[in-house]
Amino acid sequence: IHIEFNMPYMAFPQDIEYDVAGNDIILHWMMHDITGSPAGTIRSETRESLTHFNIYRSFGIEAFELLDSTTETEYTDYDLTNGFYSYFVTAVYEYIHESQPSDTVTTDIEVAALTGLNATKTGIKNIFPNPFGLETTIDFYLEASSELKVVIFNINGQIIKNLAGSIYPSGSHKLVWDGKNNAGHLVPDGLYMIRFRSSNHTETQHVIINKTTR
């Protein structure tokens, strides 16, 4: 996404936050002027030229794309599937001039109920906490005894940590990742991929390290 900043003065969205309600993510933000004053004190000419907000979204490690526009300081992204979603918002003036973006917020949403047949199928069932600071636990299930490989990758596809590489019996299991690589060093904050591979099932899930949650 390339955004051109054409106007000499443009207030931009700040204090962006989110709530999760079922399958929906609700974004809300505030408008401030360049001095940090609340929206009510933005110069009148700026308020009058503000036409709408653009909402940008990224899923997993995909690039940000324009999702939608709104004239409100709140937006709901409906009926989402499981995964990690990141958002930022810009203010648009006179329909063509776009402000600098807000901060980016990232959240994960888990909407699949682990009940019935889904609970007894091979695969990762839960990753908690996520994001995490100290360590996270990966819950998984195997329908039958199987050789299992669970590997952590960074967003460049490089192997960070080998969590599992042996035969596991059928049933429920747990693996714990402490945020360290194979050399025993803590890895930087950011997005990582968990590759789960058994004899008959392969999947990739995402996890976020955020040391401020320690």
C-alpha positions as CSV (number, residue, x, y, z in Angstrom):
1,I,0.0,0.0,0.0
2,H,1.4,3.4,-1.0
3,I,-0.2,6.4,0.5
4,E,0.7,9.9,-0.6
5,F,0.6,12.7,1.9
6,N,-0.4,15.7,-0.2
7,M,-1.8,18.2,2.2
8,P,0.3,20.3,4.5
9,Y,-2.0,19.8,7.5
10,M,-4.1,16.7,8.0
11,A,-5.4,15.3,11.3
12,F,-5.1,11.6,11.4
13,P,-6.9,8.8,13.4
14,Q,-5.3,7.9,16.8
15,D,-6.0,5.8,19.8
16,I,-7.3,2.9,17.6
17,E,-8.7,0.0,19.7
18,Y,-10.7,-3.1,19.0
19,D,-13.3,-5.4,20.6
20,V,-14.1,-9.0,19.6
21,A,-17.8,-10.0,19.5
22,G,-18.3,-13.5,18.4
23,N,-17.1,-13.7,14.7
24,D,-16.8,-9.9,14.5
25,I,-14.0,-7.4,15.2
26,I,-15.2,-3.9,16.2
27,L,-12.7,-1.1,15.6
28,H,-13.0,2.4,17.1
29,W,-10.7,5.4,17.1
30,M,-10.4,9.1,17.8
31,M,-9.4,12.1,15.7
32,H,-6.7,14.5,17.0
33,D,-5.0,17.5,15.5
34,I,-1.2,17.6,15.2
35,T,-0.9,19.1,18.7
36,G,-2.7,16.1,20.1
37,S,-5.9,18.0,21.0
38,P,-9.2,16.1,20.9
39,A,-11.3,16.0,17.7
40,G,-13.6,18.8,19.0
41,T,-10.7,21.3,18.8
42,I,-9.5,20.5,15.3
43,R,-9.6,23.6,13.2
44,S,-13.0,24.1,11.5
45,E,-11.6,24.1,8.0
46,T,-10.0,20.7,8.6
47,R,-13.2,19.2,10.0
48,E,-15.2,20.5,7.1
49,S,-12.9,18.9,4.5
50,L,-12.8,15.5,6.2
51,T,-15.0,13.3,4.1
52,H,-14.5,9.7,5.3
53,F,-12.1,7.2,6.8
54,N,-10.4,4.3,5.0
55,I,-10.0,1.0,6.8
56,Y,-7.1,-1.3,5.8
57,R,-6.8,-4.9,6.7
58,S,-4.2,-7.6,6.6
59,F,-4.8,-11.3,7.3
60,G,-1.9,-13.3,8.6
61,I,1.3,-12.2,6.8
62,E,-0.6,-10.9,3.7
63,A,-0.1,-7.3,2.6
64,F,-2.5,-4.7,3.8
65,E,-5.4,-3.9,1.4
66,L,-8.2,-1.4,1.5
67,L,-11.2,-3.1,3.2
68,D,-13.9,-0.4,3.3
69,S,-14.7,3.2,4.1
70,T,-16.9,4.8,6.7
71,T,-17.9,8.3,7.9
72,E,-18.0,7.1,11.5
73,T,-15.2,6.6,14.0
74,E,-16.2,3.0,14.4
75,Y,-16.3,0.1,12.0
76,T,-17.3,-3.6,12.4
77,D,-15.6,-6.3,10.3
78,Y,-18.3,-9.1,10.3
79,D,-18.3,-12.9,10.0
80,L,-14.5,-13.5,10.2
81,T,-12.9,-16.9,10.1
82,N,-10.1,-18.1,12.4
83,G,-6.8,-16.2,12.1
84,F,-4.8,-13.1,12.8
85,Y,-6.1,-9.8,11.5
86,S,-4.3,-6.4,11.5
87,Y,-5.9,-3.0,10.8
88,F,-5.0,0.6,10.4
89,V,-7.2,3.6,9.5
90,T,-6.5,6.8,7.6
91,A,-8.6,10.0,7.3
92,V,-9.5,11.2,3.8
93,Y,-10.0,14.8,3.0
94,E,-11.9,16.2,0.0
95,Y,-12.3,12.6,-1.2
96,I,-8.7,12.3,-2.5
97,H,-6.2,13.4,0.1
98,E,-5.2,10.7,2.6
99,S,-3.7,11.3,6.0
100,Q,-0.9,9.4,7.6
101,P,-2.1,6.0,9.0
102,S,-3.1,5.3,12.6
103,D,-1.2,2.9,14.6
104,T,-1.7,-0.7,13.6
105,V,-3.7,-3.1,15.8
106,T,-3.4,-6.9,15.6
107,T,-5.7,-9.5,17.0
108,D,-6.5,-13.1,16.6
109,I,-10.0,-14.5,16.4
110,E,-11.1,-18.1,17.1
111,V,-14.6,-18.8,15.9
112,A,-14.6,-22.6,15.4
113,A,-16.2,-24.5,18.2
114,L,-14.1,-27.5,19.2
115,T,-17.0,-29.8,19.6
116,G,-18.3,-33.0,18.0
117,L,-16.1,-34.5,15.2
118,N,-13.8,-31.4,15.0
119,A,-12.5,-32.1,18.5
120,T,-11.3,-35.6,17.6
121,K,-9.7,-34.7,14.3
122,T,-5.9,-34.6,13.9
123,G,-4.6,-31.0,14.2
124,I,-3.9,-28.0,16.4
125,K,-6.8,-27.3,18.7
126,N,-5.7,-24.2,20.6
127,I,-2.7,-21.9,21.1
128,F,-2.9,-19.9,24.3
129,P,-2.0,-17.3,25.2
130,N,-1.7,-15.6,21.8
131,P,-0.1,-13.1,21.7
132,F,2.3,-14.2,24.4
133,G,5.2,-12.8,26.3
134,L,6.8,-15.6,28.3
135,E,5.5,-18.8,26.8
136,T,2.6,-20.3,24.9
137,T,1.0,-23.7,24.9
138,I,0.0,-25.5,21.8
139,D,-2.8,-28.1,22.3
140,F,-3.2,-30.7,19.5
141,Y,-4.9,-34.0,18.9
142,L,-3.9,-37.1,17.0
143,E,-6.5,-39.6,15.7
144,A,-3.8,-42.3,15.6
145,S,-0.2,-42.8,16.5
146,S,1.9,-40.8,14.1
147,E,5.3,-39.4,13.5
148,L,4.9,-35.7,14.2
149,K,7.0,-32.6,13.3
150,V,6.1,-29.2,14.7
151,V,8.4,-26.4,13.6
152,I,8.4,-22.6,14.2
153,F,9.2,-20.4,11.2
154,N,9.7,-16.6,11.0
155,I,7.9,-14.6,8.3
156,N,10.9,-15.1,6.0
157,G,10.4,-18.9,6.1
158,Q,13.5,-19.5,8.2
159,I,13.3,-22.3,10.8
160,I,13.4,-20.8,14.3
161,K,12.6,-23.7,16.6
162,N,12.0,-27.5,16.2
163,L,9.3,-28.2,18.8
164,A,8.6,-31.9,18.0
165,G,10.2,-34.5,15.8
166,S,9.2,-38.0,17.1
167,I,6.4,-40.5,17.2
168,Y,3.4,-39.5,19.4
169,P,0.5,-41.8,20.5
170,S,-3.1,-41.0,19.6
171,G,-5.0,-38.6,21.9
172,S,-4.6,-35.1,23.2
173,H,-1.1,-33.5,23.7
174,K,0.5,-30.2,24.6
175,L,3.7,-28.5,23.5
176,V,5.1,-25.4,25.1
177,W,7.2,-22.7,23.3
178,D,9.1,-20.3,25.4
179,G,9.9,-17.9,22.6
180,K,13.5,-19.1,22.1
181,N,15.2,-20.4,19.0
182,N,17.1,-23.6,18.6
183,A,20.2,-21.9,20.0
184,G,18.4,-21.0,23.2
185,H,18.1,-17.3,22.4
186,L,14.9,-15.2,22.7
187,V,13.6,-14.3,19.3
188,P,12.3,-10.7,18.5
189,D,8.7,-9.7,18.9
190,G,6.6,-10.3,15.8
191,L,4.6,-12.8,13.9
192,Y,5.6,-16.5,13.6
193,M,4.2,-19.6,11.9
194,I,3.7,-23.0,13.5
195,R,3.9,-25.8,11.0
196,F,2.2,-29.0,12.2
197,R,2.8,-32.1,10.2
198,S,1.7,-35.6,11.0
199,S,1.5,-38.7,8.7
200,N,-1.9,-37.6,7.3
201,H,-2.3,-34.0,8.2
202,T,-0.5,-30.7,7.6
203,E,-1.5,-27.2,8.8
204,T,0.0,-23.9,9.6
205,Q,-1.1,-21.6,12.5
206,H,0.1,-18.2,13.5
207,V,1.4,-16.9,16.8
208,I,2.5,-13.4,18.0
209,I,5.3,-12.6,20.5
210,N,4.8,-9.4,22.3
211,K,7.1,-9.1,25.3
212,T,5.1,-6.2,26.7
213,T,2.6,-8.9,27.9
214,R,5.3,-10.5,30.1
